[in-house]
Amino acid sequence: MTDDPFALFDAWYAEARETEINDSNAVALATVDAQGCPAVRMVLLKGHGPEGFVFYTNRQSRKADDIGANANVALLFHWKSLRRQIRIEGAVTQVSDAESDAYFASRGRDSRLGAWASDQSRPLDARETFEARFAEMEARFAGGDVPRPPHWGGYRVAPERIEFWQDRAHRLHERRLFTRTAGGGWNEGLLYP
Ligand SMILES: Cc1cc2nc3c(=O)[nH]c(=O)nc-3n(C[C@H](O)[C@H](O)[C@H](O)COP(=O)(O)O)c2cc1C
């Protein structure tokens, strides 16, 4: 058994990619606003490694406002096919412009146009308004590249705590908790289920 939580994450994630019917990279992201009220929504994991777990979004969205008020967030993977969950907690930082540019460039053209057209989390009077904005963006960037909008980019969650939960018979589930030490290593222990 490994004592490296990133290696364990890689192993579980690889299995999830084989067994989940879709979106094995879907992860719930919990944030807290300036009043201390929590909110949670799904995002897609687009990168991970010892520096942290990366997702991309609109930096003027509700989640981004929350992160601006409180950088502490939580991520939750639940892979039903494996009966496993992974809980990750830590503070977020913005990924570099170069990294966001590289990921944005890898997206399909319509997704890139959608990032320009969507005023994410703001009220929308009618679906047609959004479609009209999308058409405007198609015209604006017709025949050319669609660059990353300045309000769109990535966030990286630097984990302080990672917990691996595995279903076991008779609800005697297994929980392995890794907590970051002051020296940057990891303490490992078990939790009662
Ligand atoms: C499976 C799934 C994956 C999603 N992935 C993303 C994502 O990577 N980035 C994103 O901004 N929204 C994503 N969404 C939409 C978000 O859940 C959410 O509706 C949106 O980001 C607005 O959230 P906010 O108003 O709390 O900021 C995804 C939704 C689902 C169901």
The ligand as a MOL file (V3000), in Angstrom:
LIG
                    3D

  0  0  0     0  0            999 V3000
M  V30 BEGIN CTAB
M  V30 COUNTS 31 33 0 0 0
M  V30 BEGIN ATOM
M  V30 1 C -20.7420 17.1020 -14.6130 0
M  V30 2 C -20.6630 18.6090 -14.5970 0
M  V30 3 C -19.4370 19.2220 -14.8860 0
M  V30 4 C -19.3270 20.6220 -14.8720 0
M  V30 5 N -18.1000 21.1730 -15.1060 0
M  V30 6 C -17.9390 22.5190 -15.0100 0
M  V30 7 C -16.6500 23.1080 -15.1160 0
M  V30 8 O -15.6190 22.4290 -15.2990 0
M  V30 9 N -16.5690 24.4580 -15.0120 0
M  V30 10 C -17.6590 25.2450 -14.7870 0
M  V30 11 O -17.5060 26.4640 -14.7130 0
M  V30 12 N -18.8990 24.7140 -14.6460 0
M  V30 13 C -19.0600 23.3720 -14.7520 0
M  V30 14 N -20.3160 22.8120 -14.5860 0
M  V30 15 C -21.4430 23.7020 -14.2750 0
M  V30 16 C -21.3840 24.0460 -12.7800 0
M  V30 17 O -21.8740 22.9390 -12.0230 0
M  V30 18 C -22.1890 25.3050 -12.4290 0
M  V30 19 O -23.5120 25.2170 -12.9280 0
M  V30 20 C -21.5490 26.5800 -12.9750 0
M  V30 21 O -20.1340 26.5270 -12.9320 0
M  V30 22 C -22.0120 27.8000 -12.2150 0
M  V30 23 O -21.6960 27.6580 -10.8430 0
M  V30 24 P -21.6650 28.9250 -9.8460 0
M  V30 25 O -22.8620 29.7960 -10.2250 0
M  V30 26 O -21.7670 28.3650 -8.4960 0
M  V30 27 O -20.3650 29.6510 -10.0860 0
M  V30 28 C -20.4640 21.4240 -14.6040 0
M  V30 29 C -21.6860 20.7960 -14.3260 0
M  V30 30 C -21.7810 19.4210 -14.3240 0
M  V30 31 C -23.1120 18.7750 -13.9990 0
M  V30 END ATOM
M  V30 BEGIN BOND
M  V30 1 1 1 2
M  V30 2 1 2 3
M  V30 3 2 2 30
M  V30 4 2 3 4
M  V30 5 1 4 5
M  V30 6 1 4 28
M  V30 7 2 5 6
M  V30 8 1 6 7
M  V30 9 1 6 13
M  V30 10 2 7 8
M  V30 11 1 7 9
M  V30 12 1 9 10
M  V30 13 2 10 11
M  V30 14 1 10 12
M  V30 15 2 12 13
M  V30 16 1 13 14
M  V30 17 1 14 15
M  V30 18 1 14 28
M  V30 19 1 15 16
M  V30 20 1 16 17
M  V30 21 1 16 18
M  V30 22 1 18 19
M  V30 23 1 18 20
M  V30 24 1 20 21
M  V30 25 1 20 22
M  V30 26 1 22 23
M  V30 27 1 23 24
M  V30 28 2 24 25
M  V30 29 1 24 26
M  V30 30 1 24 27
M  V30 31 2 28 29
M  V30 32 1 29 30
M  V30 33 1 30 31
M  V30 END BOND
M  V30 END CTAB
M  END
